């Protein structure tokens, strides 16, 4: 779905310019996204398998919930909206723990360049996996995986099953969740 988003400079500052998401991706303009990682008290992480019709990284395992921040939309409101849209869960703003902003550039093709700043949160998953309702157009599947197993898979031959975020990004997420 195309939507109007705020454009950032290469340092992550708002420029007062807005563009449609499709234009930002075509021209490689920096913009904001939210990433929300859900974890359980028993040491599992919720992963989302990206939809088979996604333009980028179809069917690869990724962050629990992710999405673009609409133009003028607050970061936390965007996170809550994406959580409800993608996995059918309502949580409060107070349950989100922001752990950082991560710069990411992925050049998929000449006409699809993701230049993003991921506002990244962690939060506890307090409901069973079967109670989540995945957004069919965005999410192929959901699963819980033990933190240690995820670490092994990201370093092993299974790493090709995951969206290729920087190793430092995954390490930062897992470190924060462990603590």
N, C-alpha and C positions, 0 to 999 in steps of 0.2 A: 504494500500500500504506500503510495506517495503521500508525503506530508511536508508542510513547511517547517524548516528547522533553522536554528540560529547558526551562523557561521563564526568560527573562531580563527584567531591567528595561529601561527605555528607554536606559540607558547601556551595556548589554551585560553587566551583572553577573548571575550566577546568583542565582535567588530561592529556591532549594530547593523549588520547585513543579515538578511534571511534569504534562503533559497529553498526550492523544493529538494527533497532528499535525493531524487534522481539526478538533479543537476550537481549537487555536492559530490555524489559518487562518480559521476561522469568526469567532473573537472578536478577531482582530488582535493576538495575543500575540507578543511578541518571542521568537525562538528562534535557534538556531545552525545554520549550514550550512557545508559545505566547497565550495570552488571550486578546481579544479586545472586549470591551463593548461599544456598540453604544447607545447613548441617544438622545432624541429630546429636542428642546427648550421648548416644552410643558410639559416636565416631564415624558416622557415615556422611557422605556428601550427596546431595541430589544433583544428578546430571540430566541434561536435556539432549535428546538426539534431534538435531535440526531436521526440519521437514524436507522431504525428498524433492520438493519443487523450489527450494530456496536458491537464489542466484549465487550465493556464496556458501561453500562448505556443506552442501546437502548431505544429510545422513551422518555427519560427524557428531561426536559427543562434545558438549560444550557446557558453559556456565548454566546454572539452574534456570535463570530468567535473564533476558537481555532485550534491550530495545533502544530506539532513538528518543531523545528528548525533544518534544515539540517546541516550536518557537514561542518564547515567553513563558514556557512551562517550568515550574520549579523542579529541581532534581528529584526531591523526595516524592513529590506527587507523581512524577513520571515513573519512578520505581514502583510505587504502589499500583499504578494503572497497569503497568506491564505484568506485574505479578498476578493481578486479577485476570487479565486477558489471556496470558499464556498457560497458567496452571489453575485458574479458578479459585484462588485463595485470597481472602481479605485479611490483611494484617494492619497494625497501626504504625504510624511513622516512628513511634518510640522504639519499635522492635528492630528497626534498621540500624545497623552499626556501620558507619562509613569507615573504610579502611584506607582509602586513597584514590588517586586519579592516575590512570595509566595511559600513556600515549601509545598509539598503535597505528601502524601504516601497513596495509596489505594491498599490493598492486595485483589485482586478479587478471586484468586485461587492460588494453588501451582505453577502454570506455567504462571501466569499473575499478575505481581506486578508493579504498576505505582509508580515510585519514581521520582518526577518531581519538577522543579523550574519553576513556571509560571511567565514569564515576562508579566506584565499586563498593558494594556493601556485603556484609554477611548478616545472617539472621538464623535463628533456630527454627527448624521445621517441627512444629508441635502437633501435626496431624499425620495419620498413616498415609503411606504412598498411594494406596488405592482410593483415597478420598479426593485426590487431586483430579482436576478436569482439564486435560490438555487441549490447547487450541489447535484444532485439526490442520489448519492452513500453515501453522508455524512449527508445530512440534510433532515429530514422528513418534517419540517414545520418551519415557521418563524412567530413571532407575536410581537406586541408592547404591553407593559403592563405598567400601571402607577407605579411609584416608590412606592407609599404608598400601593398599592395593592400587589406588589411583596413582600414588607416587611411583610404584613399580611400573605400571603401564605407561606412564608418561616418559619413562626412561628406556623402556623395552620396545620390542617389535610392535606392540599394540599402540604405540604413540601415533601411528598413522590413522587411528580411529578417532582421534581428537582434533579439534580445531587447533591449528598451529600458532597458539599464542606464544610469546617469548617464555623461555624457561623461568626467567626472573619473575614474570607475572604469576605463573602457577606456584612458584615457591613462596611468594609473598602471600598469596591466598591461603595456601595450606598452613603456613606458619601462623597466620592470624587465627585460623579456625582451630588449630591445635591448642592455642592459648585461650 
